[in-house]
Amino acid sequence: MAYDPLALEIEMSWEETFAEDMDNRGGRNRTVTVGWTVRAPHAHIIWGAPRPFEHKLPKPTSAKSVQACPAAVDFDRRHFVIPCPLDVTLKFQKQANGQLGLVDAHGEQSAVRPQGMRELLTLQPPNEWRHPERPLIQFQAPYVFVADDPCYVVQTPPYLDYFPQQRPGVQICGRFPIHIWPRPFSWAFEWYDISQPLVLKRGEPWFYVHFETETPSARVRLVETELTPELEEHIKTIADVTNFVNRSFTMFGEAQRRRPATLVKPKKA
């Protein structure tokens, strides 16, 4: 299915018809525009555009096929895929001091230089792990999603895709309001089986995002937005606050008070 990465839209025709009867605001005419951009110091080109999730399936042979189920189709089409930026295989290895260390399994043959890996990847200190035997790693994922209407982004694993080699743990999921708190993403992974490597391949689904709006049937229009001075300043206002305070959600009210009226400015084609 061809798509324009600057204007990706979820169509909800059957659900909008239902919502129009139930919601006096009119589901049919309700569209929420969500902007995305990448906020990285360099190497912007490695961060691919979000793309709509799609199954690569043959044409259904039955009208009762799953491909024709409106509930399944609607669920799938609400998801956007964030592609993995790197080809890398990570593993844990015992160091000279007897402690476990995280290493690039490809060593000198790796596509990623050690300096680049240090910029993107952090092994969190053990006192921040959820379980003493499950290391927690975190990759920078400098995607920013922003909306001028009330909207939450939800980050999940790519659970609609099948991987022959399963990842040896679970992704940490998250949900936050992008009309108030458009912070850069990260990708956090809790490593359950440290005897197994974590294999990431460039271009494969890394994680998904989907969006929650005030009207469940609303259309979501995803566009690439300019990183305007106003958006950059608002991001700086909220970036890295967890390094200084706990419970950052308590600061949403102040962030909403400070934000400009408009932050989404779609890029021109």
N, C-alpha and C positions, 0 to 999 in steps of 0.2 A: 504494500500500500504506500503510495507516494505521499509525502507530507512536506509542509513548509515549516522548517524549524523556527521561523519568526512568528508564526501564527498557527498554533495547534489548538484545536477546539474539540471539546467533548459534546456530542449531540445527544440529547435526551428526549427524543420526540415522544415516545409513548408515555414516559414518566411526566413530561411537561403537560401533556393533555390531562392527565390525572390531577396534577398539581394545580392547573388552572381552575379546575372545578372546586378544589379544596382550599386554595389559598387566594384571598382577595387581593393580594399584591400582584397576582398574575405570574405564574411560573414561566409561561411561554416567553415573556419579554425580559426575563431576568437573566443577565449575563454578568459574571464577575471576571474582570481581567486580572490576571496574575502575571507579573513580570519576573523574568529570571536574568541573572547575569553572573559572571565569574569575577571574583575579586582576588586575583593572584598577583604576586610581585613580578612574576615572569613565567615564561613557558605556557602562556594562555592556551596555545593550540592543542595541548594534550587533553584539555577538558572538553569533552564532546557535548553537543547540545542535547537536552532532554528530548526523548522521542516517545510517542504514544506506544503503549504496550500492544503487541499484536501476536496472535498465534499464526505460525506458518503451517497451515493445514490444507489438505486437498479439499476440493469442492464437496459439500455434503451430498450424500446420496439419498437422504431422507429429510422430509419436512420436519420431522421430529428430532433431528440431530441437535446435539448440544450447541452447535454453531448458530442455531436458529432460536435458542432460548433467550428471551429478552432480558431476564434477570442476570444470566451469565454474561451476556454481551455487555450489558450496562455496567456490571461490576468490573469487567476487564478494561473497558474503555475509560474508566476513571483513573487508571494508573499510567504514570509516566516513568520511563526507564532512564536511569542515570548510568551511562556506560563507564566501565572501569578504565582509568587512564594509563595503567601500567601493565607490563608483563613481569610478574615477580612471583617467586616461590619462597616463602618464609618457613623457617623451622626453628625449633629450640635445640640448643646444643650445650653440653656441659662445658664450662670454661675452666681455665687452669686453676682458679680458686675454688672449684667445686660447685659453683652456682650455675644456674641455667641462664643462657643468654640467647637472645633472638638474633638470628643470622639470615643472610640471603643465601639460600641453598645453591644458587648458581655461581657464587663466588666471583672469580675474575671474569666469568663468562656472562655475568648478569648485564642486562640492558640498562640497569639503573646504577649510576655511580653512588658510592657511599655517601657523598655530600648531599646528593639529591634525596637519598633515602632518609637521611637525618632531618632534612627540611620537612618531609611529609609524614614520617612515622614516629610515634612515641610509644614506648612500653611504659604503661602507667605504673607508679610505685605500688607495691603489694598492699599498702594500707588503703588504697582506693579500689581494690578488687572487691567484687561481690562475694567471692568464695576464695579461700586461701589456696586452692589447688587449680584455680582457673584464671590464668593471666589475662589481663585486659590490655589490648592494644588500641591505638587510635591513629587514623589517617586524617590528614587535612583534606577536606573536600570543599573548596572555596566557592561553592554555588550559593547564591543569595536569591531567595524568592521574596517577592514583595507585592502587596496589594493595597489599594486605597479603600476597598470595602472590607468589612469584617470577614476574615478568612484564616483558617488554620491550615498548616501544612503537616502532613503525617509522613514520616520516613519509616520504611519497612524493608525487610529482606526481599530479594527477588523470588518470592515463593510461587509465582505463576510459571516460572521457567524451571526446566529440568537440567541438572548438572550431573553428568556421569560420575564425577568425583565430587562428593559432597564436602562442604567446608567443615572443618573439625570443631565447630562450636556454633555460637549463635550471635547474630548481630544485635546490638543494642538499638532499640527503636526509640522514636521520639515524636512529639507533637507540640507545636507552639504557634502563636498567632503572628502571622507575617504582616498584618496591617499595623502591628505595634512593634514587633521584635524581629525585623528582617536581618538576622545574624547569619554569618557564614556557617555552612554545614561542617560536620565532621563525620567520619565513619568509624564507629567503635565496634570492636569484636571481642567477645568473651570466648577464650580458647579452652574448650572442654578436654580434648584429647591431644595433649602436647607431644605424643609420639607420632602424630600425623602432621604433614606439612599443610600450610595454607597456600593454595594455588590461585592466583588472580591473573586473568588474561585480559589484555587490552581489548576494549570493544565489547566484551561480554557484559551482561547486566550486573551492575555492582550493587545497586539498591533501587528501590522504587520511591516515588513520592505520589501522593494524591492529596486532594484538597477538600476541606469541609467549609461550607458557607452557611449563611443564615437560612437560606432556602435550600433544602436537600435536593430539589430537582433542578437547581440553577445550572446553567451552562458555565463551564470554566474555560476561559480563553487564555492560553498560555503564550506569551510573547516575549521575545528578547527585549530587555529594556536597557536604556542607557544608564551608565553609572554616573548620574549627574552629581554636581557638587552637593546638592541638597540630600541626595540619597547617601553619598559617601559620608557626609557630616553626621547624618542620623545613625549610620552603621557604627561610626567611631564612638558615638554616645553610648552605645550598648555593648560594643565588642569587648570580650574578655572580662566582663564584670564579675564572672565567677572566680577570677583570681583574687578578688578583693572582698566579696560578700557571699554569703550563702542565700539560698531561697531567692534566686533572681526573679522568680515570678511575682514577688511582692513589689517589684519595681515597674510593672507594666503600666500602672496608672501614670507615673511620672513620665515614662517613655511616650505614652500616648499624648500627654499634654505637650511635650516638646516637639513632636513630629510635625513636619509641614503638612499642609492640606493635601498636596499631591506629590507622590514619590515615583509613580509609574510613568515613564516616558518611552513608549515603544520605539525601537530603532527603525529607521526608514530602510526599506528594502534597497 
